[in-house]
């Protein structure tokens, strides 16, 4: 049971990282590929955390700990361990980490690039559909509402987004179609981009 707690902790933290990084619309053309990459990354991290627990879970220094607390520690500790670097070398003017972090970052970048490609296409499709179905005035109204209704934004963030909205609408160098795309993307994802 402790191994399950370890794996679930690492998997849950990995899920939070993926969710924080990517906005993926519900309509995705390559849903199977997306879920395969997403789930594989979560499961591999959970499995590696369990392996770490199997190897070091019975260490003498941890024997007095509550087994579930120890399992939780290993689930969190796994992600700290994979970010460990033993040394940093300078190669052609760039700092190159040496340690588990380099392998983890390479694997993470590999998976994240594939997820990002799928997410970008899905966001493009979703944004284009919304932008073509509404007028600029309707999109501006929806964006203004989204800013005001977002309970996760601080007062300063709301003011900043309102300024961005006004700047986007008043930008004389941007076409109406580009403004619609910019606002539709904001409404769907909450991300501000230049028009």
WOQUIBEL-V29278 format. One line per field, one symbol per residue. ss: DSSP state (2 for helix, 1 for strand, 0 for the rest). phi: phi as a letter, one per 30 degrees, with the letter a starting at -180 (. if undefined). burial: + if it has 24 or more other C-alpha atoms within 12 Angstrom, else -. A space follows every 10 residues. Layout:
ss: ???
phi: ???
burial: ???
This chain:
ss: 0222222222 2222222222 2000000000 2222222222 2222222222 2222220002 2200002222 2222222222 2000111111 1001111112 2222222222 2222222222 2222222222 2220022222 2222222220 0000222222 2222222222 0000022222 2222222220 00000
phi: .ddddddddd ddddeddddd dccbddcbdc dddedddedd dddddddddd dddddcdcee dcddddeddd ddeddddedd ddcdbdabcc bhicdbdbkd edddddddde dddddddddd dddddddddd ddcbdddddd dddddedddd dddddddddd dddddddddc dddcdddddd ddddddddci cdbdd
burial: -+++++++++ +++++--+-- -++++----- ---++-++-+ ++++++++++ -++---+--- -------+-+ +++++++++- ++-------- ---------- +--+---+-- ++--++-+++ -+++++++-+ +----+--++ -+++-++--- ---------- ++-++--++- -----+++++ ++++++++++ ++--+
